[in-house]
Amino acid sequence: MQAMNKQTWKQKAKAYRSSPLSLFLLILVALASLITVCALLFLIGYIMVKGIPNLTPSLFAWTYNTENVSLLPALINTILMTLLSLLIAGPLAIFAAIYLVEYAKRGNKLVEIVRVTAETLTGIPSIVYGLFGLLFFVTTLKWGYSLLAGAFTLAIMILPVIMRTTEEALGSVPDTFREGSFGLGAGRLRTVFVVVLPSAVPGILSGVILAIGRIVGETAALMYTAGTVAEVPSSLLSSTRTLSVHMYALSSEGLYTDQAYATAVVLLIIVLLINWLSGALAKKVKKG
């Protein structure tokens, strides 16, 4: 085994000596990876060092006031906003992707238009979505600053993300899976839901994770649509404040910077837990 490894290293070294450009590109790639990892570790470490000492029981009080600046209402609002946004956008995005991949004819111009539109929507700044939500959901539909207005605005934001990742996941499923299902007498609908979708679940979950990350970290769009009231909503039309908005409000006031760092720690832990749970679920589904 060691002899084989030494031989492999000698072959690689010989190849790099004969092609200096390959060695230069390898160094650039390794350097970029190192910088990325270091930046991530520095960011996480800085937030943890600044925030963990400021995590106190008063931050998790049920009622927010100027003395405890509790983040618990914002935490509950974040969970509610995430679930409601996914409930609205998830089925629409997944079913749209199923139609584009499994039912629409290949080379269809309508499919290309939908794909270009979805890719364009992913690049629109969140502030533009916020202004649209303010004009349409808050003003025109008269929902006011509410959980519902914020959720619909975020659903429009994450719809193209989930749709495109689901489309790529479905497209990566080998056609032999479909042909084998058809050969056993299954129809297209049964093939899609029994054979294709389970195989594409890891890719679909990747899109959902990206969408959750965008929801949890969104601030501008929610300030225009959901408002900044630091209370647990009593209804869908009640104004809310998510963790990201809560953190922005605390830091902008300049009086609660330490509590803002503590909120950032909680937000970071939530994102890490979501990623870990989604990865574990994807592995379990893939094995099953």
C-alpha positions as CSV (number, residue, x, y, z in Angstrom):
1,M,0.0,0.0,0.0
2,Q,2.8,2.4,0.9
3,A,4.7,1.5,-2.2
4,M,1.6,2.3,-4.3
5,N,1.2,5.7,-2.6
6,K,4.8,6.5,-3.2
7,Q,4.5,5.6,-6.8
8,T,1.3,7.7,-7.2
9,W,3.1,10.7,-5.6
10,K,6.0,10.3,-7.9
11,Q,3.7,10.2,-11.0
12,K,1.9,13.3,-9.8
13,A,5.2,15.2,-9.1
14,K,6.5,14.2,-12.6
15,A,3.2,15.4,-14.1
16,Y,3.4,18.8,-12.3
17,R,7.1,19.2,-13.3
18,S,6.2,18.7,-16.9
19,S,3.2,21.1,-16.6
20,P,4.0,24.1,-14.4
21,L,0.5,25.6,-15.1
22,S,-1.2,22.6,-13.5
23,L,0.9,23.1,-10.4
24,F,0.1,26.8,-10.3
25,L,-3.6,26.1,-10.6
26,L,-3.4,23.5,-7.9
27,I,-1.8,26.0,-5.6
28,L,-4.5,28.6,-6.4
29,V,-7.2,26.1,-5.7
30,A,-5.6,25.0,-2.4
31,L,-5.1,28.6,-1.3
32,A,-8.7,29.5,-2.1
33,S,-9.9,26.6,-0.1
34,L,-7.7,27.5,2.8
35,I,-8.8,31.1,2.8
36,T,-12.5,30.0,2.7
37,V,-12.1,27.7,5.6
38,C,-10.1,30.2,7.6
39,A,-12.7,32.9,6.9
40,L,-15.5,30.6,8.1
41,L,-13.7,29.6,11.2
42,F,-12.9,33.2,12.0
43,L,-16.5,34.3,11.6
44,I,-17.9,31.5,13.7
45,G,-15.2,32.0,16.4
46,Y,-15.6,35.8,16.5
47,I,-19.4,35.5,16.9
48,M,-19.1,32.8,19.6
49,V,-16.5,34.7,21.6
50,K,-18.5,38.0,21.5
51,G,-21.9,36.4,22.0
52,I,-21.7,33.4,24.3
53,P,-20.7,35.5,27.4
54,N,-23.8,37.6,26.8
55,L,-26.3,34.7,26.7
56,T,-28.3,35.2,29.9
57,P,-31.6,33.7,31.1
58,S,-33.3,37.1,30.7
59,L,-32.7,36.9,26.9
60,F,-35.1,34.0,26.9
61,A,-38.0,35.6,28.8
62,W,-41.4,35.2,27.2
63,T,-42.2,38.9,27.1
64,Y,-39.8,41.4,25.4
65,N,-39.1,44.7,27.2
66,T,-36.3,47.3,27.3
67,E,-34.7,45.6,30.3
68,N,-34.4,42.1,29.1
69,V,-34.6,42.6,25.3
70,S,-35.7,39.0,25.1
71,L,-35.0,37.1,21.8
72,L,-37.6,34.4,22.5
73,P,-40.5,36.1,20.7
74,A,-38.2,36.7,17.7
75,L,-37.1,33.0,17.8
76,I,-40.7,31.8,17.8
77,N,-41.5,34.2,15.0
78,T,-38.6,33.0,13.0
79,I,-39.8,29.4,13.2
80,L,-43.3,30.4,12.3
81,M,-42.1,32.5,9.4
82,T,-39.9,29.7,8.1
83,L,-42.7,27.0,8.3
84,L,-45.3,29.2,6.7
85,S,-43.0,30.3,3.9
86,L,-42.0,26.7,3.1
87,L,-45.6,25.6,3.3
88,I,-46.5,28.2,0.6
89,A,-43.5,27.9,-1.7
90,G,-42.4,24.3,-1.2
91,P,-45.3,22.4,-3.0
92,L,-45.5,25.0,-5.8
93,A,-41.8,24.8,-6.5
94,I,-41.6,21.0,-6.3
95,F,-44.7,20.5,-8.5
96,A,-43.5,23.1,-11.0
97,A,-40.1,21.3,-11.2
98,I,-41.8,17.9,-11.7
99,Y,-43.8,19.4,-14.6
100,L,-40.8,20.9,-16.2
101,V,-38.7,17.7,-16.0
102,E,-41.2,14.9,-16.3
103,Y,-44.1,16.2,-18.3
104,A,-43.0,19.1,-20.5
105,K,-41.6,18.2,-23.8
106,R,-37.8,18.6,-24.1
107,G,-36.9,21.7,-26.1
108,N,-40.2,23.4,-25.2
109,K,-39.8,27.2,-25.4
110,L,-42.1,27.7,-22.5
111,V,-39.8,25.6,-20.3
112,E,-36.8,27.7,-21.3
113,I,-38.7,30.9,-20.5
114,V,-39.6,29.6,-17.1
115,R,-36.0,28.6,-16.3
116,V,-34.7,32.0,-17.4
117,T,-37.3,33.7,-15.3
118,A,-36.5,31.6,-12.3
119,E,-32.8,32.3,-12.6
120,T,-33.5,36.1,-13.0
121,L,-35.7,36.1,-9.8
122,T,-32.9,34.5,-7.8
123,G,-30.7,37.5,-8.6
124,I,-33.2,40.2,-7.6
125,P,-32.1,42.1,-4.4
126,S,-34.3,41.4,-1.3
127,I,-35.1,45.0,-0.9
128,V,-37.0,44.9,-4.2
129,Y,-39.0,41.9,-2.9
130,G,-39.7,44.0,0.2
131,L,-41.0,46.9,-1.8
132,F,-43.2,44.6,-3.9
133,G,-44.6,43.0,-0.7
134,L,-45.2,46.4,0.8
135,L,-47.1,47.7,-2.2
136,F,-49.1,44.5,-2.9
137,F,-49.6,42.5,0.2
138,V,-49.4,45.2,2.8
139,T,-51.1,48.0,0.9
140,T,-53.2,46.6,-1.9
141,L,-54.5,43.5,-0.2
142,K,-54.6,45.4,3.1
143,W,-52.9,42.7,5.2
144,G,-50.8,45.4,6.9
145,Y,-47.5,44.6,8.5
146,S,-48.1,41.0,9.3
147,L,-46.8,37.5,9.5
148,L,-48.8,36.5,6.4
149,A,-47.5,39.4,4.3
150,G,-43.9,38.5,5.3
151,A,-44.4,34.8,4.6
152,F,-45.8,35.4,1.1
153,T,-43.0,37.8,0.3
154,L,-40.4,35.3,1.4
155,A,-42.2,32.5,-0.4
156,I,-41.8,34.4,-3.7
157,M,-38.1,34.9,-2.9
158,I,-37.4,31.2,-2.2
159,L,-39.7,29.8,-4.9
160,P,-37.1,29.9,-7.7
161,V,-34.4,28.5,-5.5
162,I,-36.3,25.4,-4.5
163,M,-37.7,25.0,-8.1
164,R,-34.3,25.1,-9.8
165,T,-32.6,22.8,-7.3
166,T,-35.5,20.4,-7.5
167,E,-35.3,20.5,-11.2
168,E,-31.6,19.7,-11.2
169,A,-32.2,16.9,-8.7
170,L,-34.9,15.3,-10.8
171,G,-32.8,15.7,-13.9
172,S,-29.9,13.9,-12.3
173,V,-32.0,10.7,-11.7
174,P,-31.0,8.2,-14.4
175,D,-33.5,7.5,-17.2
176,T,-33.0,3.8,-16.6
177,F,-35.0,4.2,-13.3
178,R,-38.0,5.5,-15.2
179,E,-37.7,2.9,-18.0
180,G,-37.5,0.1,-15.4
181,S,-40.7,1.4,-13.7
182,F,-42.5,1.8,-17.0
183,G,-41.4,-1.7,-18.0
184,L,-43.0,-3.1,-14.8
185,G,-46.3,-1.5,-15.8
186,A,-46.3,1.6,-13.6
187,G,-47.8,4.8,-14.9
188,R,-46.0,8.2,-15.2
189,L,-47.5,9.6,-12.0
190,R,-46.6,6.5,-10.0
191,T,-43.1,6.5,-11.4
192,V,-42.6,10.1,-10.5
193,F,-43.7,9.7,-6.9
194,V,-42.5,6.2,-6.1
195,V,-39.2,6.0,-8.1
196,V,-38.0,9.4,-9.2
197,L,-38.8,11.7,-6.2
198,P,-37.2,9.4,-3.5
199,S,-34.0,9.3,-5.5
200,A,-34.0,13.1,-5.8
201,V,-34.7,13.8,-2.1
202,P,-31.1,14.7,-1.2
203,G,-31.0,17.3,-4.0
204,I,-34.4,18.7,-3.1
205,L,-33.4,19.0,0.6
206,S,-30.3,21.0,-0.5
207,G,-32.7,23.5,-2.1
208,V,-34.8,23.6,1.0
209,I,-31.7,24.2,3.1
210,L,-30.7,27.1,0.9
211,A,-34.3,28.5,1.2
212,I,-34.3,28.2,5.0
213,G,-31.0,30.0,5.1
214,R,-32.4,32.8,3.1
215,I,-35.5,33.0,5.2
216,V,-33.6,33.0,8.5
217,G,-31.1,35.6,7.4
218,E,-33.6,37.9,5.7
219,T,-34.0,41.4,7.1
220,A,-34.8,44.1,4.5
221,A,-37.9,42.4,3.0
222,L,-39.4,41.6,6.4
223,M,-39.0,45.1,7.7
224,Y,-41.2,46.3,4.8
225,T,-43.8,43.5,5.2
226,A,-43.8,41.9,8.6
227,G,-42.8,44.9,10.7
228,T,-40.6,45.0,13.9
229,V,-43.0,44.2,16.7
230,A,-41.2,42.0,19.3
231,E,-44.2,39.9,20.3
232,V,-45.4,36.4,19.5
233,P,-48.2,36.9,16.9
234,S,-51.8,36.3,18.0
235,S,-52.9,35.7,14.4
236,L,-51.5,35.6,10.8
237,L,-52.3,39.3,10.5
238,S,-50.2,40.3,13.5
239,S,-46.9,42.1,13.1
240,T,-43.8,40.1,13.9
241,R,-40.0,40.4,14.3
242,T,-37.7,37.6,13.3
243,L,-34.3,37.0,14.8
244,S,-32.4,38.7,12.0
245,V,-34.7,41.8,12.3
246,H,-34.3,41.6,16.1
247,M,-30.5,41.6,15.8
248,Y,-30.6,44.5,13.4
249,A,-32.9,46.5,15.6
250,L,-30.7,45.9,18.7
251,S,-27.4,46.8,16.9
252,S,-28.9,49.9,15.2
253,E,-30.1,51.3,18.5
254,G,-26.5,51.2,19.8
255,L,-27.6,50.3,23.3
256,Y,-27.8,46.5,23.1
257,T,-24.7,45.5,21.0
258,D,-23.8,42.7,23.4
259,Q,-27.3,41.3,23.2
260,A,-27.1,41.5,19.4
261,Y,-24.0,39.3,19.4
262,A,-25.9,36.9,21.7
263,T,-28.7,36.8,19.2
264,A,-26.2,36.1,16.4
265,V,-25.0,33.1,18.3
266,V,-28.5,31.7,18.6
267,L,-29.1,32.4,14.9
268,L,-25.9,30.6,14.0
269,I,-26.7,27.6,16.1
270,I,-30.2,27.3,14.5
271,V,-28.7,27.4,11.0
272,L,-26.1,24.7,11.9
273,L,-28.8,22.5,13.5
274,I,-31.0,22.8,10.4
275,N,-28.1,21.9,8.1
276,W,-27.2,18.9,10.3
277,L,-30.7,17.6,10.6
278,S,-31.3,18.0,6.8
279,G,-28.1,16.2,6.0
280,A,-29.0,13.4,8.4
281,L,-32.5,13.1,6.9
282,A,-31.1,13.0,3.4
283,K,-28.7,10.2,4.3
284,K,-31.5,8.3,6.0
285,V,-33.9,8.7,3.0
286,K,-31.1,7.7,0.5
287,K,-30.3,4.5,2.5
288,G,-33.9,3.7,2.8
